[in-house]
Amino acid sequence: MNGVWTRQPLPGNQVPQNRIDSVAKNIQSYYPMPTLPGTFRNFWLPMRTSYAQDWYNLKIDHNIAATNRLTGTVMMSPVDQIYAGPNCPIATGSGSRDCASYPVVSWDAQVTDVWTISPTKVNEFRVTMNRNGQEITPPSMNAGYPQKLGLKNTQGDTFPNIGIGGAIGITGIGTGLASPLYQNAFMYSDMMTWTTGRHIIKFGGQFDRYQVNQAWNRLLPADMSFNGLFTRNPAAGSSTGLGYADFLFGLPQTWSASIAPLTGARGSNFQTFIQDDYKIRPNLTLSFGVRWMIQPGWNEHHDRLANFDPQLNNPATNTAGALRFGGSLQETRYAGVAPRLGFAWSPRPKWSVRGGYGMFNIMNGANTFAPNIGLGWTASGFRTSTDQMTPIFRMQDGLPNVVVPSDSTRTPNMLNGQNLTYLPGVTPLTFIHQYQLGVQHELPGRLLVDVAYVGTKGQNLGFGRDMNQVPASALGPGNAQLRRPYPQFANITRLNFDGRSNYNSLQLLVRKDLSHGVSLQTSYTFSKALDTGAGHGWGGTTSVGVWQIAAAPELNYSLSTLDLTHLFNGGLVWQLPVGKGRALLDQGGILDAILGGWQLSNVWQLHTGTPFTPTIGTPNLSGALSGAWLPNRLGTGTLANPTIEKWFDTSAFVAPPQFTFGNSGRNILRGPNYANLDLSLSKNFTLSALREGMWFQLRLDSSNVLNHTNFGQPNSGLGAQGAGGIFSALASRTVQIGGRLTF
């Protein structure tokens, strides 16, 4: 009305039965009934996850000659893990492992040849192979769920993935993870050690070849998210709507679907190095060296890949920006020069000073490039509301069509309207700089004290973000898609390598070697870690978590999610003074067999909480079409006496006006502190009467033996139900009894 969208409130603020989407009604029937009162956090169910793993080892040694020894080892380890779920065979959340069997088989093999050429020259040649294979199939596959739900035009016969967010979020349900994954790594290395005078010189090289055959999360039949966009009052900027109401109407904000083929990513690298340990004086040694790495780009075994090209003409729009197929995803990079320098100096007996600096390259693995491997050969579809008003479809009317790949459809404009990933052909290598300086002193009683400064600096770190985000200057009402830099596409995640990190710490360590039946090691670290982002690794090296404005990466530089201001940990081993050879009952016999020879050990850790970022937990009304929506900050957000019901002050933050970004920062608050104690009690029984060298170890292990509750991070989604509260905890006490027979 007069250029302003308006909506009328529902009678009684309830969705009428005759307006509930038929597919939504059927999906609703698969949600489990509450087990607790209330409308929030009202479901609890104890679950068990089974885990079985075996190890098989083989080792062969052969002396080819008195100066040449050949060693070969093989280890095979099958794992069978069954993940529990509260609603099997329907999983909780898209791509989760709920209810699925998760079989994994790992192989590790190596052959090493050590050749003593002369008393001063030794050559070591090694060939190593690692293989990891797994095949995960969701239990809801091929059970006819789309037909049971009345959901038409799905990709694959399995349950759709439903995500419900907004002011009142509901646990998502859907299909489990579907994923074949087979990884092979072949490594060939040779190193020569040459001792001459005061020098020990080592030089050599290594060539690695990687094969990653996978279709991770290969089947996404229909991913739909509902967040309240279509039940909010557009005339009131603060209105949020309800994601659950959108779901009942059958109106998703975003839909995607895909079926990915099994692809074969291939990568390699070559490294060569030289290092010299120079003993300048009996109490002073200098180590220096350099490593050079050549890293070619990743490719696909059958050339099935594509990449966004910002300069290529798009035939559908006659504008720049289109797909380019085949080839390598990156040019070969030769600039991997990494120097190393260190020293060790003993100025007087029982004192030493050590320091060093080194550069280390981080190779980008297959996960970083996975979105482009198979692109153009994957059946896919994507839609999202770009004006915050118009629904993309209604579930009961059926799902949109996907783009089915073929030689005729594989054109530069093939994926117009969909999400893409862009990897520039020329990117810098990622380096980590490490440096430290420490002083060690041995005190009476075999006590060692070590005080050190330790620091690291990350250079050219991965920092992926949407290069097609609507610029801040173009935010406003209407169809935001038309204001993207490349309006013919949705999100274009550019794999930038402009991230950075910095870590500085003071570390104190005290260690007591075993004497009088006691050994001890404890340490304290005072540190600060800053970065532009930190990820879990599953999305590759460029997946870094929260960011708001793609064009302003410097705004993300703040406390790292991994920052621990204070860290105190250690361990104690105590050989109980009872039994033969000890202070009490120093005799053999039945008493020694029962009471003697026990050993008690523990590991403890205490640290401050890790940082987190408050974000807007209701629909993102910035109009940027990607990125997080940060709030405007009115106060510190901290509380003098936080509780798990209210960990931070949510009133210190407000949602920004529509079509603007918030001014709050990343990782500005901290979660709960952490404390844990693990305990182990063990005893070795000699069985030499049965066989020489045979013994049996009995042990009792307990993790979190005090059953101390370590709470998770609070709900940081402002405006959502439960914002500011903590609703998760880490593992509780576990106890296991084990035995080991050695012969």
C-alpha positions in Angstrom: 0.0 0.0 0.0 1.5 3.3 -1.2 4.8 1.4 -1.8 4.8 -0.2 1.7 4.2 -3.9 2.2 1.7 -4.7 4.9 0.4 -8.0 6.3 -2.6 -8.6 8.5 -2.2 -10.5 11.9 -3.6 -14.0 12.0 -6.8 -14.4 14.2 -5.7 -15.4 17.7 -2.1 -15.3 16.4 -2.5 -18.9 15.2 -2.0 -20.4 11.8 -5.5 -21.7 10.7 -5.7 -25.4 10.1 -6.8 -24.9 6.5 -3.7 -22.8 5.7 -1.2 -25.3 7.0 0.9 -26.6 4.1 0.1 -30.3 3.6 3.8 -31.3 3.3 4.7 -29.3 6.4 1.9 -31.2 8.2 3.3 -34.5 7.2 6.9 -33.5 8.1 5.6 -32.3 11.5 4.4 -35.9 12.2 8.0 -37.1 12.2 9.1 -34.8 15.0 9.3 -36.7 18.3 7.0 -35.7 21.1 8.4 -33.6 23.9 9.7 -35.4 27.0 9.9 -32.3 29.2 7.4 -29.5 29.9 7.5 -26.2 28.2 8.0 -25.0 24.7 11.8 -24.6 24.8 14.5 -27.2 25.4 11.7 -29.7 26.0 13.3 -32.9 24.7 15.8 -35.1 26.4 16.8 -38.7 25.6 19.8 -40.7 26.8 21.6 -42.2 23.8 24.4 -44.7 23.3 26.9 -44.7 20.5 28.8 -47.9 19.8 32.4 -47.9 18.8 34.6 -50.8 17.9 38.2 -50.6 16.6 40.8 -53.2 16.0 44.5 -52.9 15.1 46.6 -55.3 13.1 50.4 -54.7 12.9 53.2 -56.4 11.0 56.9 -55.5 11.0 59.7 -57.1 9.0 63.4 -56.3 9.4 66.1 -57.5 7.0 69.8 -56.9 7.0 70.8 -56.7 3.3 74.3 -56.2 4.5 76.1 -55.3 7.7 75.8 -51.6 6.6 72.3 -51.8 5.1 69.1 -52.4 7.0 65.7 -52.7 5.4 62.5 -52.3 7.6 58.9 -52.6 6.6 55.7 -52.1 8.6 52.0 -52.4 7.9 49.2 -51.4 10.1 45.5 -51.9 9.3 42.7 -50.6 11.6 39.0 -51.1 10.9 36.6 -49.0 12.8 32.8 -49.5 13.1 30.9 -46.7 14.8 27.1 -46.4 15.0 25.9 -42.9 15.9 22.8 -42.7 18.0 19.9 -40.4 17.3 16.7 -39.3 19.1 14.5 -39.8 16.0 16.0 -42.7 13.9 15.9 -43.2 11.1 15.3 -39.5 10.7 18.4 -37.5 11.6 18.6 -34.3 13.6 20.0 -31.7 11.2 21.2 -31.7 7.6 24.1 -33.9 6.9 24.4 -35.2 10.5 25.7 -38.7 11.4 22.6 -39.5 13.5 21.5 -43.2 13.2 24.1 -44.0 10.6 26.7 -46.7 10.6 30.1 -45.1 10.1 32.6 -47.8 8.9 36.2 -46.7 8.4 39.3 -48.8 7.3 42.7 -47.2 7.6 46.0 -48.6 6.2 49.5 -47.4 6.9 52.6 -48.9 5.4 56.2 -47.9 5.0 59.5 -49.3 3.8 62.7 -47.7 5.1 66.2 -48.4 3.9 69.1 -47.2 6.1 72.5 -47.4 4.5 75.6 -46.6 6.4 77.9 -45.5 3.6 80.8 -44.7 6.0 81.2 -43.9 9.7 80.4 -40.2 8.8 77.7 -40.7 6.1 74.3 -42.3 6.5 71.5 -42.3 3.9 67.9 -43.0 4.8 65.3 -43.7 2.0 61.6 -44.1 2.8 58.4 -44.9 1.0 55.2 -44.4 2.9 51.5 -45.1 2.0 48.4 -44.1 3.9 44.9 -45.1 2.9 41.6 -44.2 4.6 38.3 -45.5 3.2 34.7 -45.0 4.5 31.2 -45.3 3.1 28.3 -43.7 4.9 24.7 -44.3 3.9 21.8 -42.6 5.7 19.2 -45.0 7.1 16.4 -42.9 5.6 17.6 -43.5 2.0 15.3 -45.5 -0.3 12.5 -45.7 2.2 9.9 -43.7 0.1 9.8 -40.6 2.4 9.2 -38.0 -0.4 6.1 -39.9 -1.5 4.9 -40.4 2.1 5.3 -36.6 2.7 3.7 -35.6 -0.6 6.9 -33.7 -1.5 7.2 -33.6 -5.3 10.3 -33.2 -7.5 12.9 -34.2 -4.8 16.4 -35.2 -5.8 16.8 -38.8 -4.4 14.6 -41.0 -2.3 15.3 -39.8 1.2 14.0 -37.4 3.8 14.3 -33.6 3.2 16.5 -31.4 5.4 14.5 -28.9 7.4 16.0 -26.1 9.3 13.8 -23.8 11.5 15.4 -20.7 13.0 14.3 -17.2 14.1 13.0 -16.0 17.4 11.8 -19.5 18.4 14.1 -22.1 16.9 13.3 -25.7 16.5 15.7 -28.6 16.1 16.1 -29.4 12.4 15.5 -32.9 11.0 16.4 -34.5 7.8 18.5 -37.1 6.0 21.8 -38.3 7.5 25.2 -37.9 6.0 25.7 -39.7 2.6 29.4 -39.9 1.8 31.9 -42.2 0.1 35.4 -41.0 0.9 38.7 -42.8 -0.1 42.0 -41.0 0.5 45.4 -42.2 -0.5 48.8 -40.5 0.2 52.1 -41.7 -1.2 55.3 -40.1 0.1 58.8 -40.7 -1.1 61.7 -39.2 0.8 65.5 -39.4 1.0 67.8 -37.9 3.6 71.6 -37.9 3.9 73.3 -37.2 7.2 77.0 -36.2 6.9 79.1 -35.6 10.0 82.3 -33.6 9.3 84.3 -31.8 12.0 82.0 -29.8 14.2 79.1 -30.0 11.6 76.3 -32.4 11.3 74.8 -31.7 7.9 71.4 -33.1 6.8 70.0 -32.7 3.3 67.4 -34.4 1.2 64.0 -34.1 -0.4 60.5 -35.4 -0.4 57.8 -35.9 -3.1 54.1 -36.4 -2.0 51.2 -37.5 -4.1 47.6 -37.3 -2.9 44.5 -38.9 -4.2 41.1 -37.9 -2.7 38.2 -39.8 -4.2 35.0 -38.6 -2.7 31.5 -37.4 -2.9 31.2 -35.8 0.6 27.6 -35.2 1.5 26.8 -36.3 -2.0 23.0 -36.4 -1.6 21.1 -33.3 -0.6 17.6 -34.1 -1.7 16.1 -30.8 -0.5 17.6 -28.4 2.0 15.0 -25.8 3.2 15.5 -23.2 5.9 12.7 -21.2 7.5 13.5 -18.2 9.7 10.3 -16.0 10.0 10.9 -13.8 7.0 7.3 -14.3 5.6 5.4 -14.0 8.9 7.0 -10.7 10.1 5.3 -7.3 9.7 7.4 -5.6 7.0 6.0 -2.2 8.1 7.7 -2.6 11.5 11.4 -2.7 11.2 11.8 -4.6 14.5 9.4 -7.3 13.6 11.0 -10.8 13.3 8.3 -13.3 12.5 8.5 -17.0 13.4 10.5 -19.6 11.5 8.1 -22.2 12.7 5.1 -20.3 11.3 6.9 -19.9 8.0 7.3 -23.7 8.1 3.6 -24.3 8.7 2.8 -22.1 5.8 5.3 -24.2 3.7 7.3 -21.0 2.8 11.1 -21.5 3.0 13.5 -18.6 2.7 16.2 -20.7 1.1 16.2 -24.0 -0.9 19.0 -26.0 -2.3 19.4 -29.5 -3.7 22.3 -31.5 -5.2 23.5 -34.9 -6.2 27.3 -35.1 -6.6 29.3 -37.6 -8.5 32.3 -39.5 -7.1 35.3 -37.5 -8.1 39.0 -37.9 -8.0 41.0 -34.9 -6.7 44.7 -35.1 -7.3 47.4 -33.0 -5.7 51.2 -33.1 -5.1 54.1 -31.2 -3.7 57.9 -31.4 -3.8 60.2 -30.3 -1.0 64.0 -30.1 -0.6 66.0 -29.0 2.4 69.5 -28.6 3.9 70.3 -28.1 7.6 73.6 -27.7 9.5 74.0 -28.2 13.2 77.3 -26.4 14.0 78.9 -27.0 17.4 80.8 -23.8 17.7 82.0 -24.5 21.2 81.3 -27.4 23.6 78.6 -25.3 25.2 77.2 -23.5 22.1 75.5 -25.1 19.1 74.0 -23.2 16.1 71.4 -24.7 13.8 70.5 -23.2 10.5 68.8 -24.4 7.4 66.3 -23.8 4.6 63.4 -25.7 3.0 62.0 -25.1 -0.4 58.6 -26.2 -1.5 57.0 -26.4 -4.9 53.2 -26.8 -4.8 51.3 -27.5 -8.0 47.6 -26.8 -8.2 44.9 -29.4 -7.5 43.2 -31.0 -10.5 40.6 -33.8 -11.1 41.5 -37.2 -12.5 38.9 -36.9 -15.4 39.1 -33.1 -15.6 35.7 -32.7 -14.0 36.0 -29.3 -12.4 35.0 -25.7 -12.9 35.9 -22.3 -11.6 34.3 -18.9 -11.7 36.0 -16.5 -14.0 35.3 -12.8 -13.3 36.4 -11.7 -16.7 34.7 -14.4 -18.9 31.6 -13.2 -20.8 28.4 -14.7 -19.6 26.3 -15.6 -22.8 23.0 -15.3 -21.0 23.5 -11.8 -19.7 26.3 -10.6 -22.0 28.2 -9.3 -18.9 31.4 -10.3 -17.2 31.4 -13.3 -14.9 30.9 -16.9 -16.0 32.1 -20.5 -15.5 35.3 -21.9 -17.0 35.6 -25.7 -17.1 38.6 -28.0 -16.8 42.3 -27.5 -16.1 44.1 -26.9 -12.8 42.5 -24.9 -10.0 45.8 -23.1 -9.3 49.1 -22.3 -11.0 52.2 -24.1 -9.7 53.8 -22.0 -6.9 57.5 -21.9 -6.5 58.0 -19.3 -3.8 58.0 -21.7 -0.9 61.3 -20.8 0.7 61.3 -21.3 4.4 64.4 -20.6 6.5 65.1 -22.0 10.0 67.5 -20.8 12.7 68.2 -21.9 16.2 70.8 -22.0 19.0 71.4 -23.8 22.3 73.9 -22.3 24.8 74.8 -23.5 28.2 76.5 -20.5 30.0 77.2 -22.6 33.1 76.4 -26.1 34.5 72.7 -26.8 34.9 71.8 -23.7 32.9 70.8 -23.5 29.2 69.4 -20.9 26.9 67.6 -21.9 23.7 66.0 -19.9 21.0 64.9 -20.3 17.4 62.9 -19.0 14.4 61.3 -21.0 11.6 59.0 -20.6 8.7 56.6 -23.4 7.9 54.3 -23.8 4.9 50.8 -25.1 5.2 49.6 -26.9 2.1 46.0 -26.4 1.0 44.3 -29.7 1.1 41.5 -31.1 -1.0 38.9 -29.7 1.4 39.8 -26.2 0.3 39.1 -27.0 -3.3 36.2 -29.5 -2.9 33.4 -27.1 -4.0 35.0 -26.8 -7.4 35.9 -30.5 -7.9 32.9 -32.0 -9.8 31.3 -28.5 -10.3 29.5 -28.7 -13.7 29.0 -32.5 -13.2 26.8 -32.1 -10.1 23.0 -31.8 -10.4 22.2 -28.8 -8.3 19.6 -26.1 -7.6 19.4 -23.0 -5.4 16.8 -20.3 -4.6 16.5 -17.7 -1.9 14.3 -14.7 -1.3 16.2 -11.6 -2.4 13.7 -8.8 -1.5 12.8 -10.1 2.1 9.1 -10.2 0.9 8.4 -12.7 -1.9 8.3 -16.4 -1.1 10.3 -18.6 -3.5 7.7 -21.4 -3.5 5.3 -23.4 -1.3 6.3 -26.9 -0.4 3.0 -28.6 -1.3 3.2 -27.2 -4.8 6.5 -29.1 -5.4 10.2 -28.2 -5.6 11.9 -26.2 -8.3 13.9 -28.1 -11.0 17.6 -28.6 -10.7 20.2 -28.1 -13.4 21.0 -31.5 -14.7 24.6 -31.6 -16.1 25.3 -32.8 -19.6 27.5 -31.8 -22.5 24.8 -29.6 -23.9 24.1 -27.8 -20.5 27.7 -27.5 -19.6 28.0 -23.8 -20.7 29.5 -20.7 -19.1 26.1 -19.7 -17.9 25.2 -23.2 -16.7 24.9 -22.2 -13.0 23.4 -18.7 -13.3 21.4 -17.9 -10.2 23.3 -20.4 -8.0 26.1 -20.3 -5.5 29.7 -20.6 -6.7 33.2 -20.8 -5.3 36.0 -18.8 -6.9 39.6 -19.7 -6.4 42.0 -17.2 -8.1 44.6 -19.0 -10.2 47.4 -17.2 -8.5 47.4 -17.1 -4.7 50.3 -16.8 -2.2 51.5 -19.7 -0.1 50.4 -19.9 3.5 53.2 -19.6 6.0 53.4 -19.8 9.8 56.3 -18.0 11.5 57.3 -19.6 14.8 59.8 -18.0 17.3 60.8 -18.6 20.9 63.4 -17.8 23.5 63.7 -19.8 26.7 65.9 -20.4 29.8 66.1 -23.7 31.6 67.6 -24.5 35.0 68.0 -27.7 36.9 67.3 -27.4 40.6 68.2 -30.0 43.3 65.9 -33.0 43.4 66.0 -33.5 39.6 63.6 -30.6 39.2 63.7 -28.7 35.9 62.3 -25.2 35.5 61.7 -23.8 32.0 60.7 -20.2 31.3 60.1 -19.2 27.7 58.5 -16.7 25.4 56.7 -18.4 22.5 55.1 -16.7 19.5 53.6 -17.5 16.1 52.5 -15.4 13.2 50.2 -16.5 10.4 50.7 -15.1 7.0 48.4 -15.4 3.9 45.9 -17.4 5.9 42.7 -18.6 4.1 39.7 -16.3 4.6 36.8 -17.2 2.4 33.9 -14.8 2.0 31.3 -13.8 -0.5 32.7 -11.5 -3.2 29.1 -11.1 -4.5 27.7 -9.6 -1.3 25.6 -6.5 -1.8 27.9 -3.5 -1.0 27.1 -1.4 2.1 26.5 1.6 -0.2 23.8 -0.3 -2.1 21.8 -1.7 0.8 18.1 -0.8 0.6 14.6 -2.0 -0.1 13.6 -3.9 -3.3 15.3 -6.7 -5.1 18.8 -6.8 -3.6 19.9 -9.4 -6.2 20.1 -6.7 -8.8 22.6 -4.7 -6.7 25.1 -7.6 -6.5 28.4 -7.1 -8.3 27.5 -10.1 -10.4 23.7 -10.2 -10.4 23.6 -13.3 -12.6 24.8 -15.4 -9.6 23.9 -15.8 -5.9 26.8 -16.1 -3.4 30.3 -16.3 -4.9 32.6 -17.5 -2.1 36.1 -16.2 -3.1 38.9 -18.2 -1.4 41.0 -15.3 -0.3 44.4 -15.7 1.3 44.5 -12.4 3.1 43.9 -13.6 6.6 46.4 -13.3 9.4 47.0 -14.4 13.0 49.3 -13.5 15.9 50.0 -15.4 19.1 52.3 -14.3 22.0 52.8 -16.2 25.2 54.8 -16.5 28.4 55.2 -20.2 29.3 56.4 -21.6 32.6 57.1 -25.3 33.0 58.2 -27.3 36.0 59.2 -31.0 35.5 60.4 -33.5 38.0 61.8 -36.7 36.6 60.9 -40.0 38.3 62.5 -40.4 41.7 61.2 -41.9 44.9 58.3 -43.2 42.9 57.1 -39.8 41.8 57.3 -37.8 38.6 55.6 -34.5 37.9 55.1 -32.1 35.0 53.0 -28.9 35.2 52.9 -25.8 33.2 51.3 -22.4 33.1 50.7 -20.2 30.0 49.7 -16.6 29.8 48.9 -15.7 26.2 46.9 -13.7 23.7 45.8 -15.0 20.3 44.5 -12.7 17.5 43.3 -13.6 14.0 40.9 -12.8 11.3 39.1 -16.1 11.7 39.5 -19.7 12.9 37.7 -22.7 11.5 37.2 -26.4 12.3 38.9 -27.5 9.1 35.9 -29.4 7.6 35.3 -26.5 5.1 39.0 -26.3 4.2 41.6 -23.7 5.2 39.4 -20.8 4.2 36.3 -21.6 6.3 36.7 -19.2 9.3 33.4 -18.7 10.9 31.7 -15.3 11.5 32.2 -12.3 9.2 29.8 -9.5 8.4 31.3 -7.3 5.6 33.2 -9.1 2.9 34.9 -6.0 1.7 36.3 -5.1 5.1 38.3 -8.2 6.3 40.3 -6.0 8.8 37.1 -5.7 10.9 37.4 -9.4 11.6 40.9 -9.1 13.2 40.3 -9.6 16.9 40.6 -12.2 19.6 40.8 -15.7 18.2 38.1 -18.2 19.0 41.1 -20.3 20.2 42.3 -17.7 22.7 43.0 -18.9 26.2 44.3 -16.1 28.4 45.3 -18.4 31.2 46.1 -22.1 30.8 47.3 -24.4 33.6 47.8 -28.1 33.0 50.0 -31.0 34.2 50.2 -34.6 35.2 51.5 -36.7 38.1 52.7 -40.3 38.2 52.9 -41.9 41.7 54.1 -45.4 42.1 52.3 -46.4 45.3 54.9 -47.3 48.0 53.6 -50.8 48.6 55.0 -54.1 47.4 58.3 -55.7 46.5 61.1 -53.1 46.1 59.1 -50.4 47.8 58.8 -48.8 51.2 56.0 -51.0 52.5 55.5 -54.8 52.3 58.9 -55.1 50.6 58.3 -58.8 50.0 56.9 -61.2 47.4 54.0 -63.6 47.8 50.3 -63.2 47.7 50.2 -59.8 49.3 52.6 -58.3 46.8 50.6 -59.9 44.0 47.4 -58.2 45.3 48.6 -55.0 46.9 52.0 -54.3 45.4 53.1 -52.6 42.2 50.1 -50.2 41.7 50.6 -46.9 39.9 48.4 -43.9 40.1 48.5 -41.2 37.5 46.5 -38.2 36.5 46.2 -35.3 34.0 44.6 -32.0 34.8 43.7 -28.9 32.9 42.3 -25.5 33.8 41.8 -22.6 31.4 39.8 -19.5 30.9 36.8 -19.5 28.6 37.0 -19.0 24.9 35.6 -15.9 23.1 32.3 -15.9 21.2 30.4 -13.4 19.0 26.9 -12.2 19.7 25.0 -12.1 16.4 21.4 -11.4 15.4 19.5 -14.7 15.7 16.4 -13.5 13.8 16.2 -12.9 10.0 19.1 -11.0 8.5 17.4 -7.8 7.4 20.6 -6.0 6.3 19.8 -6.8 2.7 23.4 -7.9 2.0 22.3 -11.4 1.1 25.3 -13.0 2.8 27.4 -12.8 6.0 26.4 -12.6 9.6 24.3 -9.7 10.9 26.0 -8.2 13.9 24.1 -6.1 16.5 24.6 -2.5 17.5 26.4 -2.5 20.8 25.1 -0.3 23.6 27.3 -1.6 26.5 29.9 -4.1 27.4 27.6 -7.0 27.5 29.3 -8.6 30.5 27.6 -9.4 33.8 29.2 -9.3 37.3 27.7 -12.6 38.2 26.8 -14.6 35.1 24.7 -17.7 35.4 23.9 -20.5 32.9 20.4 -19.0 32.6 21.9 -15.6 31.7 25.6 -15.6 30.8 25.8 -12.2 29.2 23.7 -9.0 29.1 21.5 -9.3 26.0 20.1 -5.8 26.7 23.5 -4.3 25.8 22.8 -5.2 22.1 20.0 -4.2 19.7 19.3 -5.1 16.1 20.5 -2.5 13.7 18.0 -0.6 11.5 16.9 -2.6 8.4 19.4 -2.3 5.5 22.3 -1.4 7.7 25.2 -3.3 9.3 25.8 -3.5 13.0 28.8 -1.9 14.8 29.5 -4.8 17.3 32.7 -6.8 16.9 33.8 -10.3 16.7 34.7 -12.4 19.8 34.0 -9.6 22.2 32.7 -11.9 25.1 33.9 -15.0 26.8 32.3 -18.3 27.7 32.7 -20.4 30.9 36.0 -21.5 32.3 37.1 -25.1 31.9 38.4 -27.5 34.6 39.1 -31.3 34.2 40.8 -34.1 36.0 41.5 -37.5 34.5 42.7 -40.4 36.7 44.2 -43.8 36.0 45.1 -46.7 38.3 47.2 -49.6 36.8 49.3 -52.6 37.8 51.6 -54.9 35.8 51.4 -58.7 36.6 54.5 -60.7 35.6 53.6 -64.0 33.8 57.2 -65.2 33.3 56.1 -68.6 34.7 54.1 -69.1 31.5 56.5 -67.5 29.1 59.6 -65.4 29.4 58.9 -61.7 29.0 55.2 -62.1 29.3 53.2 -59.7 31.5 49.6 -58.5 31.9 48.6 -54.9 32.6 45.3 -54.2 34.4 44.1 -50.6 34.4 41.2 -48.5 35.5 40.8 -45.2 33.7 38.3 -42.4 34.3 37.9 -39.1 32.3 36.5 -36.2 34.3 36.7 -38.3 37.4 35.2 -35.6 39.6 32.2 -35.4 37.2 32.7 -31.6 37.0 30.3 -29.9 34.6 32.0 -27.9 32.0 29.4 -25.9 30.2 29.4 -25.1 26.5 29.2 -21.6 24.9 26.0 -19.6 25.4 23.3 -19.1 22.8 24.7 -16.0 21.1 21.8 -15.5 18.7 20.2 -12.3 19.9 16.4 -12.1 19.6 16.1 -15.9 19.5 14.5 -17.8 22.3 17.0 -18.6 25.0 19.5 -16.0 23.9 22.2 -15.5 26.5 21.6 -18.8 28.2 23.8 -22.0 28.2 22.1 -25.2 27.1 25.0 -27.6 26.5 27.9 -29.2 28.4 31.0 -31.2 27.6 31.5 -34.8 28.4 30.6 -36.1 31.9 32.6 -38.7 33.8 33.4 -41.9 31.9 35.0 -45.0 33.5 36.6 -47.9 31.6 38.5 -51.1 32.7 41.1 -52.4 30.3 43.7 -55.1 30.1 46.8 -55.6 28.0 48.7 -58.8 27.5 52.3 -58.4 26.2 54.5 -61.3 25.2 
